[in-house]
Every structure is written in structure tokens, then in C-alpha cells.
Amino acid sequence: MFCYGRKGQRDAAGVGAPDPGPAGATGGRVRAAPAAGRGSCPGRAWQQGGFSLAELMVTLAVGAILLVLAVPSFRNYILDTKLVSESNALIASLNLARNTAITEVTPVSVCGSGDGGTCTGGKQWSGWLVFVDEGSDGNYDAGDRLVQVHQASSGVTIYAGAPSIRFSSLGALAE
């Protein structure tokens, strides 16, 4: 004798097998599973699908371990991305300064700035100014025309080799 279940499928005990009908005839019918409690086989309880608590806990533990391993790497990735972004912004500002010096035939300087309005005069830049340097002194003064202000991302400091970088009217580095 077979045990019958849902949608014409049979398990190891025959659950869900097509009903052979009388004397082995194949009618293709499938007997419905019992409503609750027991299967159609005597002494066999109807099985419920799903996860046990132990399986769920193991899955959560594996997920937590993977998360603990991934978070520091993701943090380093974000810091590296910030650094690359600020480096590219500085290169773009230097290119802008050089191009401005050539097109306007005047000296242009880039200096470190912490507040976006004055040059700090130090070699650690948390931002920078690009300006037409009328006085050719590398400092942003009252007569100078501001071209660009850039404030670096939080936690990023640029260590420059000089307090300012100046381009001559020909686009060459000036001292």
C-alpha cells in the first residue's frame, strides 16, 4: 500500500503517488493529502516543511561571522576611495591652475587652505585655493582673483612639498 500526498508526488513511503484505481488501472488521479494530523498511512504523522531552530541559528551565526569579516574591509575600501577622490581633485585643480596661467598669461598659484578664504602657509592641506596671483608671492591677497576653492573630505589631509605651488604665465612651475 502506498501513502498519498500532494500534487502527484511520491516520497520514499509513496506519499503523493497517482491512484492506481481498481485492480491496477491507471486513472491518473491523485488522492488529496489529509487535512490535518496524520497522513494516509497508518502510524505515520504528516510532515510540515520549514527550518528548525538549530538550522536558523547556524545560518545566523555564519552570516554574523561573514559580516564581522567584511566590515573592516569595507571601511578600508571607503577610506581608499576618499583618498583617490581627493588626489584626483588636486590633480584637476593643478591642471586648472596651469591652464588658467597659460590662457590668461599671468601667474596662477595653488595654496593650502583650511577655511576656504586664506592660505595656511603650511605643508598640510585640508583644502586648497586656486587663484590668479597678481603679486606673484604665492599668497592669496586682496588684489588676487579667486578661481577655485576646494575643501577636502573629512579625515583627509594632503601633505604637500611646499606651502604653495605657482605656475608662471607660460604654464611652467615657478619658484
Number of C-alpha atoms within 10 A of each C-alpha: 6 17 20 25 22 15 15 16 13 16 12 8 13 15 22 22 21 21 18 14 12 8 6 8 9 11 11 12 13 18 18 13 17 13 8 8 9 14 18 18 15 8 8 12 12 16 9 6 5 7 9 8 9 9 11 10 12 11 11 12 12 11 12 12 10 11 11 11 11 11 11 11 11 11 11 11 12 12 14 12 12 17 18 12 13 20 14 12 15 18 11 12 20 19 13 17 26 25 17 22 24 18 11 12 13 18 27 34 30 29 25 29 26 17 15 16 13 15 22 21 15 15 16 17 22 21 23 26 27 27 25 26 24 18 14 18 13 24 23 25 16 9 10 16 14 17 16 15 17 19 18 22 13 8 9 15 15 17 13 14 10 12 19 24 19 27 26 20 19 16 20 13 14 15 11
